[in-house]
Amino acid sequence: MTRVRMTHPGLPQEQQIEVDEVSVPHYRAAGWRAVTGDTTDTTTTPTARRRRQTQTGDEG
């Protein structure tokens, strides 16, 4: 999972947090800003998305 470093304008620049990429919208809504050019990929293999199964049979 990709991690993103973030900082808050009300805190010192050195005080940063690292959050999952999916959590970034939540932190942005609270005023946090992503530190540019600093993302960390912690995955070793890519994960495939699951496809929604469709029902097969008579559609009539």
Phi and psi in degrees as GROMACS dihedral restraints (atoms count N, CA, C in turn):
[ dihedral_restraints ]
;  ai    aj    ak    al  type     phi  dphi    fc
    3     4     5     6     1   -80.8    20    10
    4     5     6     7     1   135.4    20    10
    6     7     8     9     1  -110.6    20    10
    7     8     9    10     1   147.0    20    10
    9    10    11    12     1  -126.2    20    10
   10    11    12    13     1   134.6    20    10
   12    13    14    15     1   -86.8    20    10
   13    14    15    16     1   137.2    20    10
   15    16    17    18     1  -134.0    20    10
   16    17    18    19     1   153.8    20    10
   18    19    20    21     1  -133.9    20    10
   19    20    21    22     1   158.4    20    10
   21    22    23    24     1  -117.3    20    10
   22    23    24    25     1   137.7    20    10
   24    25    26    27     1   -63.8    20    10
   25    26    27    28     1   -20.0    20    10
   27    28    29    30     1   -87.5    20    10
   28    29    30    31     1    -0.3    20    10
   30    31    32    33     1  -117.9    20    10
   31    32    33    34     1   161.7    20    10
   33    34    35    36     1   -60.6    20    10
   34    35    36    37     1   147.2    20    10
   36    37    38    39     1   -57.6    20    10
   37    38    39    40     1   -31.2    20    10
   39    40    41    42     1   -72.0    20    10
   40    41    42    43     1   -20.1    20    10
   42    43    44    45     1   -88.2    20    10
   43    44    45    46     1   100.7    20    10
   45    46    47    48     1  -122.5    20    10
   46    47    48    49     1   158.6    20    10
   48    49    50    51     1  -122.0    20    10
   49    50    51    52     1   160.4    20    10
   51    52    53    54     1  -121.5    20    10
   52    53    54    55     1   123.0    20    10
   54    55    56    57     1  -128.1    20    10
   55    56    57    58     1   160.4    20    10
   57    58    59    60     1   -66.5    20    10
   58    59    60    61     1   147.0    20    10
   60    61    62    63     1   -58.6    20    10
   61    62    63    64     1   -34.0    20    10
   63    64    65    66     1   -68.2    20    10
   64    65    66    67     1   -19.1    20    10
   66    67    68    69     1   -90.2    20    10
   67    68    69    70     1    -5.5    20    10
   69    70    71    72     1   -58.3    20    10
   70    71    72    73     1   -44.1    20    10
   72    73    74    75     1   -58.5    20    10
   73    74    75    76     1   -36.6    20    10
   75    76    77    78     1   -63.1    20    10
   76    77    78    79     1   -47.1    20    10
   78    79    80    81     1   -69.8    20    10
   79    80    81    82     1   -36.4    20    10
   81    82    83    84     1   -62.4    20    10
   82    83    84    85     1   -38.8    20    10
   84    85    86    87     1   -62.8    20    10
   85    86    87    88     1   -26.2    20    10
   87    88    89    90     1   -90.9    20    10
   88    89    90    91     1     4.5    20    10
   90    91    92    93     1   101.2    20    10
   91    92    93    94     1    -1.7    20    10
   93    94    95    96     1   -74.7    20    10
   94    95    96    97     1   151.7    20    10
   96    97    98    99     1  -125.9    20    10
   97    98    99   100     1   140.5    20    10
   99   100   101   102     1   -71.3    20    10
  100   101   102   103     1   139.4    20    10
  102   103   104   105     1   -79.4    20    10
  103   104   105   106     1   121.2    20    10
  105   106   107   108     1   -66.7    20    10
  106   107   108   109     1   139.6    20    10
  108   109   110   111     1    71.1    20    10
  109   110   111   112     1    17.3    20    10
  111   112   113   114     1  -133.8    20    10
  112   113   114   115     1    82.3    20    10
  114   115   116   117     1  -119.4    20    10
  115   116   117   118     1   145.4    20    10
  117   118   119   120     1  -118.5    20    10
  118   119   120   121     1   123.5    20    10
  120   121   122   123     1   -95.0    20    10
  121   122   123   124     1   115.4    20    10
  123   124   125   126     1  -100.4    20    10
  124   125   126   127     1     5.3    20    10
  126   127   128   129     1   -84.4    20    10
  127   128   129   130     1   149.7    20    10
  129   130   131   132     1  -102.4    20    10
  130   131   132   133     1   -27.6    20    10
  132   133   134   135     1  -137.7    20    10
  133   134   135   136     1   146.6    20    10
  135   136   137   138     1   -69.4    20    10
  136   137   138   139     1   146.3    20    10
  138   139   140   141     1  -103.5    20    10
  139   140   141   142     1   139.0    20    10
  141   142   143   144     1   -88.3    20    10
  142   143   144   145     1   143.5    20    10
  144   145   146   147     1   -79.4    20    10
  145   146   147   148     1   142.4    20    10
  147   148   149   150     1   -79.7    20    10
  148   149   150   151     1   139.1    20    10
  150   151   152   153     1   -93.4    20    10
  151   152   153   154     1   144.1    20    10
  153   154   155   156     1   -69.6    20    10
  154   155   156   157     1   131.8    20    10
  156   157   158   159     1   -76.4    20    10
  157   158   159   160     1   138.9    20    10
  159   160   161   162     1  -106.0    20    10
  160   161   162   163     1   148.3    20    10
  162   163   164   165     1   -79.5    20    10
  163   164   165   166     1   140.3    20    10
  165   166   167   168     1  -115.1    20    10
  166   167   168   169     1   150.3    20    10
  168   169   170   171     1   146.4    20    10
  169   170   171   172     1  -158.7    20    10
  171   172   173   174     1   -74.8    20    10
  172   173   174   175     1   122.4    20    10
  174   175   176   177     1  -103.2    20    10
  175   176   177   178     1    23.0    20    10
